[in-house]
Amino acid sequence: MTYRVCFVCTGNICRSPMAEHVFRRRVEEAGLGGLVEVDSAGTGGWYEGYGADPRTVTVLDENGYTSEHVARRFRPSWFPAIDLVIALDEGHARELRALARTPDEAARIRLLRSYDPAAGAGLDIPDPYYGEREDFEECLEMVEAASEGLLAAVRAELEERTP
C-alpha cells in the first residue's frame, strides 16, 4: 500500500514544490520510492497549470534536485487518499483544517518544520516569493533540515503498517 505525502503552500510555485522535490529525493535515497508517493499543491489556484517560480527552479537545480513542476490547487476530496498533508506555515495549516471534513482528515495535517528538532518555536517557513534569491536559499535550508525528521516519521509509519 502506497504512503502518500502532499506538501501545501499558498500558490504551489515556491515552497511546496521545493519541499516536494527535496523529500522525493530523500525517499528515493532511502530506498522507499516504491512505497512513498510525494506531491504538492497550493491553497489557492492562481497559478494552476504554471511551472514553479524560476527562482525555485534555479535553487533546486543548483543544489542537484529535480525541478519539473505544474502547479495545482489542493482539493478537499484528496484527503482520503493522502496520509500526511504537510503545510509550510500555520496559515496553510488553518486553511487545510477548514477544508477537512472529518477529525481524521484534520489529524493528517502537520507543519513541515515540526519535523526539525532545531526549529524551536518558529515553525513557519517564510514565503520567499516577494524576497530575493537568498530567501529561496534559506527556504531550501529549512526544507532540507525538516525532511530528515519527516522521513524518519514516514519510515516509522510504514513499519507500523507492515504485519
Backbone torsions as a table, in degrees:
resi	resn	phi	psi	omega
1	MET	NA	129.1	-177.5
2	THR	-76.3	136.9	175.4
3	TYR	-96.8	126.8	-174.0
4	ARG	-113.7	132.6	178.4
5	VAL	-124.4	130.7	177.8
6	CYS	-126.1	122.1	177.6
7	PHE	-89.4	137.7	-176.4
8	VAL	-131.4	128.0	171.3
9	CYS	-127.1	-156.1	-174.0
10	THR	-76.0	-63.9	-174.6
11	GLY	-107.8	-1.9	-179.3
12	ASN	62.5	38.3	176.5
13	ILE	-128.1	-11.1	-178.9
14	CYS	-122.8	-81.3	-171.7
15	ARG	-69.3	-49.0	-175.3
16	SER	-68.5	-38.3	175.2
17	PRO	-66.1	-34.0	177.1
18	MET	-61.6	-47.8	179.6
19	ALA	-63.0	-40.4	179.0
20	GLU	-58.0	-49.0	-176.5
21	HIS	-70.3	-39.0	177.9
22	VAL	-64.3	-49.3	-176.5
23	PHE	-67.6	-37.7	177.5
24	ARG	-58.0	-42.1	178.8
25	ARG	-65.5	-40.5	177.9
26	ARG	-60.1	-42.1	179.6
27	VAL	-62.9	-45.9	-179.6
28	GLU	-65.5	-42.5	178.6
29	GLU	-62.7	-29.9	179.5
30	ALA	-82.6	-1.6	-179.9
31	GLY	75.9	22.0	-177.4
32	LEU	-106.9	10.6	-175.6
33	GLY	-55.7	-32.3	179.1
34	GLY	-81.1	-9.3	-176.1
35	LEU	-110.4	-21.1	-174.4
36	VAL	-123.7	128.4	176.5
37	GLU	-108.2	133.2	-175.4
38	VAL	-124.4	131.9	173.9
39	ASP	-149.6	-171.4	-177.8
40	SER	-152.5	165.1	179.6
41	ALA	-160.2	174.7	177.4
42	GLY	-119.3	159.5	175.5
43	THR	-75.7	-22.6	178.7
44	GLY	-116.7	161.2	-176.6
45	GLY	-107.7	16.8	-175.5
46	TRP	-57.4	-33.2	-173.2
47	TYR	-111.0	14.0	-179.0
48	GLU	-52.3	131.8	179.0
49	GLY	90.0	-10.9	179.5
50	TYR	-92.9	162.2	175.5
51	GLY	-78.9	177.5	176.7
52	ALA	-67.0	157.7	175.5
53	ASP	-54.0	136.1	-178.8
54	PRO	-55.0	-31.7	178.7
55	ARG	-70.5	-34.4	174.6
56	THR	-64.1	-46.7	-179.9
57	VAL	-59.1	-45.7	-179.1
58	THR	-60.9	-48.1	-178.4
59	VAL	-64.9	-41.0	177.3
60	LEU	-63.7	-50.0	-178.7
61	ASP	-59.2	-44.6	-178.0
62	GLU	-67.4	-18.3	179.2
63	ASN	-106.4	15.4	172.0
64	GLY	82.6	15.9	178.8
65	TYR	-98.9	158.8	169.7
66	THR	-73.6	163.9	-177.8
67	SER	-144.8	5.6	179.8
68	GLU	-63.3	133.1	-173.1
69	HIS	-162.1	144.6	170.8
70	VAL	-131.4	119.8	-176.2
71	ALA	-68.4	147.5	176.3
72	ARG	-151.2	165.5	-178.5
73	ARG	-100.6	139.4	177.6
74	PHE	-66.8	136.6	179.2
75	ARG	-115.3	133.6	178.6
76	PRO	-55.7	-29.6	179.9
77	SER	-65.8	-12.1	179.4
78	TRP	-78.8	-23.2	-173.8
79	PHE	-47.4	-47.6	-176.8
80	PRO	-59.7	-26.3	-177.2
81	ALA	-93.7	-2.8	-176.0
82	ILE	-113.8	131.8	-179.9
83	ASP	-83.2	-39.2	178.5
84	LEU	-135.1	129.1	173.6
85	VAL	-109.2	112.5	-172.5
86	ILE	-102.6	110.4	178.8
87	ALA	-85.4	146.1	-179.3
88	LEU	-90.2	-17.5	171.6
89	ASP	-152.0	170.1	-175.6
90	GLU	-63.3	-32.3	176.6
91	GLY	-60.9	-42.0	177.4
92	HIS	-65.6	-42.1	179.8
93	ALA	-59.8	-43.2	177.7
94	ARG	-61.2	-45.5	179.8
95	GLU	-62.7	-40.5	179.9
96	LEU	-67.6	-40.2	177.7
97	ARG	-61.8	-35.8	178.2
98	ALA	-67.5	-27.5	178.4
99	LEU	-82.3	-23.9	-178.4
100	ALA	-63.0	136.2	-176.2
101	ARG	-96.6	-13.8	-179.6
102	THR	-140.0	161.2	174.8
103	PRO	-59.9	-34.2	178.2
104	ASP	-63.1	-42.8	178.2
105	GLU	-64.3	-42.9	179.5
106	ALA	-63.3	-33.5	-179.0
107	ALA	-69.3	-16.1	179.7
108	ARG	-82.9	-6.6	-176.0
109	ILE	-89.6	127.5	179.1
110	ARG	-137.0	157.2	172.3
111	LEU	-88.5	135.9	-177.6
112	LEU	-57.4	-45.2	-175.9
113	ARG	-70.7	-8.7	174.7
114	SER	-66.8	-14.1	177.7
115	TYR	-93.2	2.5	178.8
116	ASP	-107.6	106.6	-177.4
117	PRO	-62.4	-20.4	-179.8
118	ALA	-88.2	-2.1	-175.0
119	ALA	-69.3	-26.2	-177.7
120	GLY	69.8	-145.2	-176.4
121	ALA	-82.8	-23.7	-178.1
122	GLY	-83.4	96.8	-174.6
123	LEU	-98.0	-2.6	177.7
124	ASP	-79.4	140.9	168.5
125	ILE	-98.1	113.9	-176.0
126	PRO	-59.9	143.4	178.8
127	ASP	-71.9	119.4	-179.3
128	PRO	-83.6	-4.5	-170.8
129	TYR	-50.2	-45.2	-177.7
130	TYR	-91.9	8.2	-177.1
131	GLY	-100.5	-160.1	-178.9
132	GLU	-105.9	178.8	179.5
133	ARG	-54.0	-39.3	-178.8
134	GLU	-59.1	-32.3	179.3
135	ASP	-67.5	-35.4	177.0
136	PHE	-70.4	-38.3	177.6
137	GLU	-65.9	-40.1	177.1
138	GLU	-64.6	-39.9	176.9
139	CYS	-59.3	-46.5	178.8
140	LEU	-59.5	-43.2	179.3
141	GLU	-60.1	-43.1	178.8
142	MET	-65.3	-42.0	179.1
143	VAL	-63.1	-46.1	179.9
144	GLU	-61.4	-43.0	-178.6
145	ALA	-62.1	-37.7	-178.6
146	ALA	-81.4	-22.8	-174.7
147	SER	-65.5	-32.2	179.3
148	GLU	-64.9	-45.3	178.3
149	GLY	-65.9	-38.9	177.1
150	LEU	-63.1	-42.7	178.7
151	LEU	-60.3	-42.7	178.3
152	ALA	-61.3	-41.2	179.5
153	ALA	-66.2	-42.3	179.2
154	VAL	-66.0	-42.0	178.9
155	ARG	-59.9	-42.4	178.9
156	ALA	-62.9	-41.4	177.5
157	GLU	-62.3	-42.2	178.9
158	LEU	-63.7	-39.7	179.0
159	GLU	-65.7	-36.5	177.3
160	GLU	-65.2	-32.2	-179.2
161	ARG	-76.8	-21.3	-177.5
162	THR	-80.3	122.1	-178.6
163	PRO	-69.8	NA	NA
